[in-house]
Amino acid sequence: MKSIKNLTRFTYETAAFQGWRLTLSRSGSGFIKYFSDKKYGGEKKSFAAGQAALTALKATLEGAKLVNGKHTATTIRKVEKLFEQA
């Protein structure tokens, strides 16, 4: 499978981790979550989980309130909770 914007494939022969990395930066905040092939049961399943999390993350940040151009602590907690569930 090929990487898409904000969802990058990590496959290294010498590294212990193989899977997908979700990265997104908005309004001075960076969000990163890893989706391991081992945890999700394969490359396709970890990719699907990453895509679902990316869609949910974008939806959460789209409707989020900004204070002084930055995300509020409440928004950051919502994203952390979303990542825990993924």
C-alpha positions as CSV (number, residue, x, y, z in Angstrom):
1,M,0.0,0.0,0.0
2,K,1.1,3.5,-0.6
3,S,1.3,6.3,1.9
4,I,-1.2,9.1,1.7
5,K,-1.1,12.7,3.1
6,N,-0.8,12.6,6.9
7,L,-0.5,8.8,7.0
8,T,2.9,7.4,6.3
9,R,4.1,3.8,6.0
10,F,7.0,2.7,8.1
11,T,8.6,-0.6,7.0
12,Y,12.3,-1.1,7.9
13,E,14.0,-4.4,7.9
14,T,16.2,-3.4,10.9
15,A,13.5,-1.8,13.0
16,A,11.1,-3.5,15.4
17,F,8.2,-1.3,14.3
18,Q,6.3,-1.9,11.1
19,G,3.1,0.0,10.4
20,W,1.6,3.4,9.8
21,R,2.2,6.8,11.4
22,L,-0.5,9.4,11.5
23,T,0.8,13.0,11.8
24,L,-1.2,16.2,11.7
25,S,-0.3,19.7,12.7
26,R,-3.0,22.4,13.2
27,S,-2.8,25.8,14.9
28,G,0.5,25.2,16.6
29,S,-0.4,21.7,17.9
30,G,1.1,18.5,16.5
31,F,-0.7,15.1,16.7
32,I,1.0,11.8,16.2
33,K,-0.3,8.2,16.5
34,Y,1.3,5.0,15.4
35,F,-0.7,2.0,14.0
36,S,1.3,-1.2,14.3
37,D,0.7,-4.1,11.9
38,K,1.3,-6.5,14.8
39,K,-1.4,-4.8,17.0
40,Y,-4.1,-4.4,14.3
41,G,-3.5,-7.8,12.5
42,G,-1.8,-6.7,9.2
43,E,-0.9,-3.9,6.9
44,K,-4.4,-3.4,5.5
45,K,-6.1,-3.4,8.9
46,S,-3.6,-1.0,10.5
47,F,-4.1,1.3,7.4
48,A,-7.8,1.2,7.8
49,A,-7.5,2.0,11.5
50,G,-5.2,4.9,10.6
51,Q,-7.6,6.3,8.0
52,A,-10.5,6.1,10.5
53,A,-8.5,7.9,13.1
54,L,-7.4,10.6,10.6
55,T,-11.0,11.2,9.6
56,A,-12.1,11.5,13.2
57,L,-9.2,13.7,14.1
58,K,-9.9,16.1,11.2
59,A,-13.6,16.3,12.2
60,T,-12.7,17.0,15.8
61,L,-10.3,19.8,14.9
62,E,-12.5,21.3,12.2
63,G,-15.2,22.2,14.7
64,A,-12.8,23.1,17.5
65,K,-12.6,26.5,19.1
66,L,-9.4,28.4,19.0
67,V,-8.1,30.8,21.8
68,N,-5.4,33.1,20.7
69,G,-4.9,31.1,17.6
70,K,-4.3,27.8,19.5
71,H,-6.4,24.8,20.4
72,T,-8.0,24.7,23.8
73,A,-7.0,22.1,26.5
74,T,-10.5,20.6,26.0
75,T,-9.8,20.0,22.3
76,I,-6.4,18.4,23.1
77,R,-8.1,16.1,25.7
78,K,-10.7,15.1,23.1
79,V,-7.9,14.2,20.6
80,E,-6.0,12.2,23.3
81,K,-9.2,10.3,24.1
82,L,-9.8,9.6,20.4
83,F,-6.3,8.2,20.1
84,E,-6.8,6.0,23.1
85,Q,-9.9,4.4,21.5
86,A,-8.2,3.9,18.2
